[in-house]
């Protein structure tokens, strides 16, 4: 399945897509892409988008 993620990282909005079997795997893939985009470690992005704040959405693309 293909997923699209909309992220608000430090007041900058980014949209990325990925292929994954589950939404949880998509989130990990998208966090990896965000880490590459901003030049930070994957762990930092995963911690930033841990679900405690309303700073991202992930949806299946049709």
C-alpha positions as CSV (number, residue, x, y, z in Angstrom):
1,X,0.0,0.0,0.0
2,X,1.1,3.6,-0.6
3,X,0.9,6.1,2.2
4,X,1.2,9.9,2.4
5,X,2.4,11.7,5.5
6,X,2.0,15.3,6.3
7,X,4.4,16.5,8.9
8,X,4.8,19.7,10.9
9,X,8.5,19.8,11.9
10,X,9.6,22.9,13.7
11,X,6.8,24.9,12.1
12,X,7.7,23.7,8.5
13,X,5.1,21.5,6.8
14,X,6.4,18.6,4.6
15,X,4.6,15.9,2.6
16,X,6.3,12.6,1.8
17,X,5.1,9.3,0.4
18,X,6.1,5.7,1.1
19,X,5.1,2.1,0.4
20,X,4.4,-0.1,3.5
21,X,2.2,-2.9,4.6
22,X,0.9,-1.1,7.8
23,X,0.5,2.5,8.9
24,X,3.1,1.9,11.7
25,X,5.7,0.8,9.1
26,X,4.8,3.8,7.0
27,X,5.4,6.1,9.9
28,X,8.9,4.6,10.4
29,X,9.7,4.9,6.7
30,X,8.5,8.5,6.6
31,X,10.4,9.4,9.7
32,X,13.5,8.0,8.0
33,X,12.8,10.3,5.0
34,X,12.3,13.3,7.2
35,X,15.6,12.6,9.0
36,X,17.4,12.5,5.6
37,X,15.6,15.7,4.6
38,X,16.6,17.6,7.7
39,X,20.0,16.0,8.3
40,X,19.2,14.5,11.7
41,X,19.2,11.0,13.1
42,X,16.2,8.7,12.6
43,X,15.8,8.4,16.4
44,X,15.3,12.1,16.7
45,X,12.5,12.1,14.1
46,X,10.9,9.0,15.6
47,X,10.9,10.7,19.0
48,X,9.6,14.0,17.6
49,X,6.7,12.2,15.9
50,X,5.8,9.8,18.7
51,X,2.1,10.6,18.8
52,X,2.1,12.8,21.9
53,X,1.4,15.9,19.8
54,X,-0.8,16.6,16.8
55,X,2.1,17.2,14.4
56,X,1.5,14.7,11.6
57,X,-1.1,12.7,9.7
58,X,-0.7,9.6,7.6
59,X,-3.3,8.4,5.1
60,X,-3.5,5.6,2.6
61,X,-3.4,6.8,-1.0
62,X,-6.1,5.6,-3.3
